[in-house]
């Protein structure tokens, strides 16, 4: 068996019927694809290749596509499940265009973004995609990206924005996400609603706070919502700490800036003997994998990962082909997903 664990097709163990059933095509079509014969559409060919991969079969040499080049993908740590989701979506989209992604993951105390970038440029990558990088930090220097562009390296930046960087940005509408969450809780009868977010220097945090304040003012007449905003880290522990402060301030509904923070908020409620959603409602953000199966299933705002990834790859490849880059931002609307962590309110917490 090859090192990657895939079974060679030449071993005789592959059955055309199984591959055809998985791909939803005929055995004859599978045979044509495996033998490299013409007369098969690109979509059908791709379906057969996906079936081979899913079933653990090694692709024949003739079916292995030569890479058009490398594309760097710089993302934060993988502890938050939304980032592996982004990475997988980018890998699929780039490979469909013939490019090979080079995944660079940042961890505390590990290789930093600038070092990854230098390494990728040295390797001659065709372009670089940054997800939730330093471009999202309003205190970080943005000239690092201008220098990259000056070197002729196409870039696309997700989840953040800097006015002085002449590059395309792809973002979810964080303001709308906060407004959707507040609207949902108000509709359920909650009047004391808090926001648990990360450090205030990040663009997505700033935008969520703006949306939260707008919604609280318009829907509940709250002109000063500062007391209802709690900053912490984007983690379970951070969400627990932020939610504990909001519970002390009498909140019966808590809007969180990530699903992990929402899980921490639920833990904070239970530590105080409060039920979710019986006494406190909690809303997350991202709709990362397995969140639908938590206890209770998490009501959350779904980040439109696949739409954002498709747009980012399309934009990057346009730049690779020579299209000029300029400062622009594509903003994608999130989707509100109602599950079991929100319910009727309010109930006064003392």
N, C-alpha and C positions, 0 to 999 in steps of 0.2 A: 504494500500500500504506500502511496506517495506520502511525503512528509506532512502535507496539509490535511491528510485524512480522507481525501477524495478517492473514489474507486475508479481506476482507469477503464474507459469504455472498451478497450481492447481485451479486457480480462474475460469477456463473455458473460459477465453477470448482468449487464444492462439489458433490460427488456424493452423493446420498442413500444409495446402496449402500455407499459407503466409511464414511460416518458410522454407518450401521446396523450394519455389520460390526464396527466398533470398539466400539460400545455394546452389541452383542449383542441388538439388537432389530430389528423389521421396519422397512422403509422407510416404511410408513404411520405407524408410531409416531413416527419421526423427523419426518415432515411435520407431525404433530399438535403436536409440541413446538415446532417452529420457527414455526408459525403461531399458537401460543398457544391451541390448542383444548383443551377439557376432555376428561376420560376417560383421563388418563394419571396413574399413581401418582407420588408424590413421588420414590420411589427410581428409577423409570424415567426421569423427567424429569432427575434429577441425572446419571444415566448418560449421557444424550445430551449434556448440557452438558459433562461431563468429556471426552467424545469430541471435541466441538468444540474444546475447549481443547488437548487432546493433538495434534490434527491441525493446529493453528495457524489455525483459523478464528475470525474475530471474531463475537462473539454479536450477534444482532439487538437493536436498542434495546429491544424489548418483552420480551426475556428477561433484561435486566440488572436485577438485584435492587437495590432501594433499601436502603441501609444502615440498620440499626437504631441505629447509633452507632459510635463509635470505642473500641477497647480498646488500651491501651498494652502493649507487650511489651518489657521491658527485659532484655537478655541480655548476657553478656560478648562478648569478641571472637569473630570468626568463623574464626580460624585453627584452632581445634579443631573438627573436623567434627561433633562431637556437638551443637554449638550451632546450626548451620544446620539440622540434623535436627529439633531442637526447634522452631525458628522455622517451618519448613515445616509441621510437624504442627499447630502452633497456628494458622497462617494457614488451613489447610484446615478445622479444627474450628470456628473462629470464623466463617468465611465461610458454613459450612453453617447456622449459626444467624443469619445475616444481619448479622453485625458485621464491621467493617473493622479489621484489626490495624494498629497504627502501630509499626513496628519501630525500637527504639532500641538501637544497638550500642555498647558501651563499648570503647574502645581506649586503651592507655597514652598519656597525654598529651592525650587527647581530652576529650569531654564526659563529665562524671561522672554517677553515678546520680541524685544530688539535683537536678542541673540538668535532666536529662531529666524527672524527676518533676514539677518545677515547670512545665515547658513543657507536659506532658501535661495537668496540672490546668487550666492556662490555656486549653487547647483544649477543655475540657469533656468529657474522655473518660468513658465509662460505667464503666470500671474499669481496673485495671493488674495485669499479671502480671509478677512478678519471678522470673527464673531465675538461680540461683547468684549472687545479689546480696549486698549488705552484710548481709543477714539471716543469711548463712552464716558471717560473720566474727564471732567471739566478742569481738573487741576493738572493734567498731564500735557506735555508738549505735543503739539500737532504737527510740528515741522518734520517729524520722522516720516510721516506719510507724504508730505510734499517732496522730500528728498527722494523717496522711492519713485514717485511719479517722474521726477527729474531724471532718474536713471533709466526711464523707459519701461518700468515694471507696472503693468496694469493691476489695479487693486479695486476691490469692492468691500465695503464695510457694513456690517449688520449690527443692529441694536445699539445705536449711538449716532451722534451727529456733531460735526464741527464746521462752523461757517467758513473757516479759512482753508479748508482742505478741498482742492479741486478734484473731487472724486465722487462716484455715485455711492449713496447710502440706501440701505434697505431696512425699514423699521416697521414694527407693528404699531398701531395707534394706541400708545400707552394712556393717553388722556381718555380716549373712548373706553378703554378697558376699565379704568377706575370708575367712570360714570356708569357703565353697565352694572358693575358690582353694587354700587351705592343704590342705583335705581331698583335692583332686585331686592335688596334688604329693606328699602323704604316700602316697596310694594307688599312686603311681608309684615309690615307694621313696626319695624325697628326705627327708633328715633335717636338712639345714642350709638353712633357707628364710628369705629376707629379704623385707622390705616396703619398696618405694620409693613415697613419698607426697609430697604437697605440704606447704606450711607448716602447722604444728601448730595455728594459731589457727582453722582452718576446721572447721565442724561435720562435714561428710562425712569429713574426715581423722581427726578425733577418733574417730568411730564405726568407721571402718575399722581403726584401731589397736586399738580395744577388741575387735573381732571377731578380729583377727589374734592378739592376746595370748591370748584365750580358746581359740582353735583350737590354738595352739602348746602351751599348757598341757595341754589335754585329750588331744591326739593324740600329742604328742612328749614330754610331761613337762617342757617348758621353762618354768620359773617366772619367769625374767627375760629378756624378749625385747628389751630396749632396744638391745642391740648389733646386733640384726638389723633395726632400723628406721632408714631413711635419708630425711631430708627434703630436698626440692629444689623446683624449679618444675614446674608442670603443662605441660611441653613436652618435645620430643624431647631438647633439650640437658639439661633438668633430669633426665629419666630416665636419660640417659647418665651424668651425674655421680653420681646416687644409686646406680645399678647398679655403677659402678666401685668405690664404697666397699664395697658388699655382696660383690662378687667378691673384694676384698681380704680380707674376713672369712670367706671360704671357702664362700659360699652356692652351692649348685647349683640352687636354684629361686628365682625372683624374682617376687613378686607386685607388680604396678604399679597405681597409682591412676588411671591413664588409659591409653588406647590409645597416645597420643602418647608417654607416658613409656615404655611397653613397647617401642616402636620404638627409642627411645633406648637402652634396656637391651640390645636385640639388637645395636645398634651397638657398645656398650661390650664385649660379649662378643667380637665379631669383631675389635675393636681389640686384644684380648688373644690372638687366635688360637684362640678357643674356638667350637665349633659349637653352634648352636641348632637342634634340641633334643638333639643328640648328647651334649654335655657339660653344657650349662646349659639349663634350662627356664624359659620366660618366660610370664607370664599378664598380660593387659591388663584394662582395665575400660572399658565403654561399649558396645562392639561398634558403633562408628561406621561409616559407609559406607566401602566398599572395603577394610576391614580383613581381610576374608576373602581378599583377593587380594594380600596382602603376601608377602614371602619371608623366612621361611616364613609360611603363613597363620596368623594370630594366634589362639591360644586366649585367650578373654576372658570376662568376665562381662557379659552383656547388660543394659543399663539399660532398663527397660520404658517407653520413651518414649511410645508411643501410648496406653497405659493411663493413664499419669500425665497426659498432655495432656487426654485425655477427661475425667478426673476434675477437673482444674483448671478447664477451661472450664465444666463442669456446675456446679461449686461457685461460680465467679465469677458466672455468670448467675443462680443462685439469690440471691446477694447483691444483684445489680442489681435483681432483682424484689422486694427488700425483706426477704429472710431475714436474721435477725440474725447477725453475725459473732462468733465466739469462738475462743479458742485451741484448736486441734485439729490432729492430724496423721494423714494417711492414708499408710501405709507400704506400698510395693509390693515384692513379692518379685522379685529378679533371676533371670536364667536363665544357667546355665553353658554355654558353647559351647566344645566341644573341637575344636581344629584341629591344626595341625602344629608349633606352637612349644613343645610340651611332650612329653617322653618319659621313658624310664626313667632312674632315678638310683639312688644317688648316685655321683658321681665326685669325688674329693678334688682341690681346686684348690690348687696351691702356687705 
